[in-house]
Amino acid sequence: MKRFAAAVCCALALTMVGGVTLSARAELRAVKLFGRDHVRVRDWAAANKFQVRWLEPDRRALLTNATHRLVLTANSPQAELNGIKIWLAFPVVASGGGLCLSSVDLQTTVTPLLFPPRNPSGRKVKTIVLDPGHGGKDPGNRVGAEAEKKYTLLLAQEIKDLLKPSGVKVVFTRTSDKFVELADRPAKAQQAGGDLFVSLHFNATAEGRNEVQGSEVYCLTPVGATSTNTRGEGNTSRVAGNRHNDQSTLLAYQIQKALQAGTVSEDRGVRRARFAVLRDAAMPAALVEAGFMSHPVEAKKIFNSTSRREMARAIVKGILAYKRDVGG
Ligand SMILES: [Zn+2]
C-alpha cells in the first residue's frame, strides 16, 4: 500500500509539473556552459516543488520532496538518489552562486527517475528476457578455475525460479554452455516478444587487484553523451536502444537499489555504456554486474548457491519494482 501511495504521489507531481511547464519554461531557459545546455538547479527545484539546501556551501546540494532525496556535487558526474549512486553524463557545474545540471542529464536521468514513465494503459510487462553473459568458447571473466559464464547461467536460472510466482514469462538467450553472438542476444529477445531485457554478468579485476568489490548496473548512454564505461565507445549518435532510454534508466536504478538493499557490497552505481546488447535492444534493457569474482568475500557469494540466490532475489525485487513503477 505504501508503494501505491508513493506512485500516486509521483503521478500527481508529474501532473503539476505538466501544469507549470509553460509558465516555468521561461524561468527554466537553458544556460550555455562548456558548450552545452544546462538548467539552474534552483529554478528547476522551485518549478518542481523540491526543497534545496547546501550540504557543503557552493559544492554539494540536497534536493528533497516527500519521496526523494537527490544529492548533486559541483564538478562531479556522481549524483546520489535515495542513497544510490547515479553516474551522470556530464559533471554538475557551479555557476552564478548555484549548481547547474546538463539538460541531457535532466531529461535522460533525473526526470525518468523522479517521475517514472508509465506504459500506455493495457500494456504490461509480461515477458522478461534474461541474458546469461558469455557461454561456450567465451568464458567471460576467469578467476582460478572458475569462469563467469557458469555463474551467469546459474544466476539466470535462480532469477527465473523466483519470478515464477509473479506470473511473468521468462525467456533465456541461452540455456546451456553455448556461445551466442552479442548481436543475436537482443535479436532473440525481440523474437520472443520480450518486454524487458536483463543481461547478467560478474566483474573481475586484473590479478593482484582484488580489493575492488560491489555491484553496478548499466543502461544505454544517451545520445551525444559520453559513457561511464567507454569500452567500445565510438559513434555517440542515436541507436535503437535510445528509444527506451527512460524505462532503461529506471530499470537499471531499481535493480541497483535492490542489490544494494539486499547485500552489503559497495555501491558502484547506475552507469552508462554503449554495450552491444544495450545498443540493439528493442525493449527497455539493463546490464547487471552483480559482483566481483576477483574479490575474496564477494567471490564466495557468487560461487555459493545460497548467497547467489540472495543476489537473484534482489534482482527480482528490482525487476518487480520497475514493473510496478511503469504500471504493471
Ligand atoms: Zn561479463
Residues whose N, C-alpha, C, O or C-beta is under 5 A from the ligand:
A	BS01	ZN	G133 G140 H201 F202
